[in-house]
Amino acid sequence: MFDSHISTLLSGTLFRKIMNNEHLNPLEFNFLTGVLINNNIPFDTAFAAGTRKNPASIQLTIHINPSASLVLVTNLEPGSSVFSPSP
């Protein structure tokens, strides 16, 4: 399947940036989704526009298999995300 692609992607610079709670710009996020598409890795995205209280945020859900998904949330600006962490 795409297990080797997942491990390669997760060790990449953009994923490390997300894991370190650094901000992604829209170009970096588009590049990331392009890589997922090119490697035929299923994913979903959700976008929350920024408000005065919360920054613009993106939630990326990567589907590993039918019962496992990886959910990543990144802010496009400084602040606390609109998306709450999964329990």
CORBEL-V391101 format. One record per residue. N is the residue number from 1. PHI is phi in whole degrees, -180 to 180 (999 if undefined). PSI is psi in whole degrees, -180 to 180 (999 if undefined). D_LAST is the distance of its C-alpha to the last C-alpha in whole Angstrom. Layout:
n=N phi=PHI psi=PSI d_last=D_LAST
n=N phi=PHI psi=PSI d_last=D_LAST
This chain:
n=1 phi=999 psi=-130 d_last=28
n=2 phi=-121 psi=22 d_last=26
n=3 phi=-58 psi=-40 d_last=25
n=4 phi=-68 psi=-34 d_last=27
n=5 phi=-67 psi=-40 d_last=27
n=6 phi=-61 psi=-48 d_last=23
n=7 phi=-65 psi=-36 d_last=24
n=8 phi=-66 psi=-44 d_last=26
n=9 phi=-65 psi=-42 d_last=24
n=10 phi=-66 psi=-23 d_last=21
n=11 phi=-90 psi=0 d_last=24
n=12 phi=-76 psi=167 d_last=26
n=13 phi=-60 psi=-44 d_last=26
n=14 phi=-68 psi=-38 d_last=24
n=15 phi=-68 psi=-38 d_last=21
n=16 phi=-63 psi=-37 d_last=22
n=17 phi=-64 psi=-42 d_last=22
n=18 phi=-65 psi=-45 d_last=19
n=19 phi=-65 psi=-28 d_last=17
n=20 phi=-88 psi=11 d_last=19
n=21 phi=58 psi=33 d_last=18
n=22 phi=-87 psi=157 d_last=22
n=23 phi=-82 psi=139 d_last=23
n=24 phi=-102 psi=146 d_last=24
n=25 phi=-93 psi=163 d_last=27
n=26 phi=-57 psi=-34 d_last=27
n=27 phi=-64 psi=-42 d_last=30
n=28 phi=-64 psi=-41 d_last=27
n=29 phi=-65 psi=-41 d_last=25
n=30 phi=-63 psi=-40 d_last=27
n=31 phi=-61 psi=-44 d_last=29
n=32 phi=-61 psi=-46 d_last=25
n=33 phi=-67 psi=-34 d_last=25
n=34 phi=-62 psi=-40 d_last=29
n=35 phi=-64 psi=-42 d_last=28
n=36 phi=-62 psi=-43 d_last=25
n=37 phi=-65 psi=-46 d_last=28
n=38 phi=-62 psi=-29 d_last=31
n=39 phi=-96 psi=9 d_last=29
n=40 phi=57 psi=42 d_last=28
n=41 phi=-103 psi=120 d_last=24
n=42 phi=-71 psi=141 d_last=22
n=43 phi=-156 psi=162 d_last=20
n=44 phi=-129 psi=152 d_last=19
n=45 phi=-130 psi=153 d_last=19
n=46 phi=-137 psi=139 d_last=18
n=47 phi=-120 psi=134 d_last=20
n=48 phi=-119 psi=119 d_last=20
n=49 phi=-65 psi=148 d_last=23
n=50 phi=-71 psi=151 d_last=24
n=51 phi=-126 psi=-177 d_last=25
n=52 phi=-68 psi=-27 d_last=26
n=53 phi=-92 psi=-38 d_last=23
n=54 phi=-123 psi=146 d_last=21
n=55 phi=-78 psi=164 d_last=22
n=56 phi=-63 psi=135 d_last=22
n=57 phi=-136 psi=156 d_last=19
n=58 phi=-128 psi=134 d_last=18
n=59 phi=-110 psi=125 d_last=15
n=60 phi=-114 psi=121 d_last=16
n=61 phi=-111 psi=115 d_last=15
n=62 phi=-101 psi=124 d_last=17
n=63 phi=-90 psi=109 d_last=17
n=64 phi=-78 psi=-49 d_last=18
n=65 phi=-153 psi=-178 d_last=19
n=66 phi=-59 psi=-23 d_last=19
n=67 phi=-114 psi=2 d_last=16
n=68 phi=-134 psi=133 d_last=14
n=69 phi=-136 psi=152 d_last=13
n=70 phi=-112 psi=120 d_last=13
n=71 phi=-109 psi=122 d_last=11
n=72 phi=-121 psi=134 d_last=13
n=73 phi=-119 psi=131 d_last=14
n=74 phi=-133 psi=144 d_last=17
n=75 phi=-95 psi=147 d_last=19
n=76 phi=-94 psi=-6 d_last=23
n=77 phi=-146 psi=165 d_last=24
n=78 phi=-66 psi=148 d_last=23
n=79 phi=131 psi=-175 d_last=21
n=80 phi=-90 psi=138 d_last=17
n=81 phi=-71 psi=152 d_last=16
n=82 phi=-71 psi=-34 d_last=15
n=83 phi=-75 psi=132 d_last=12
n=84 phi=-91 psi=148 d_last=9
n=85 phi=-65 psi=149 d_last=6
n=86 phi=-73 psi=145 d_last=4
n=87 phi=-70 psi=999 d_last=0
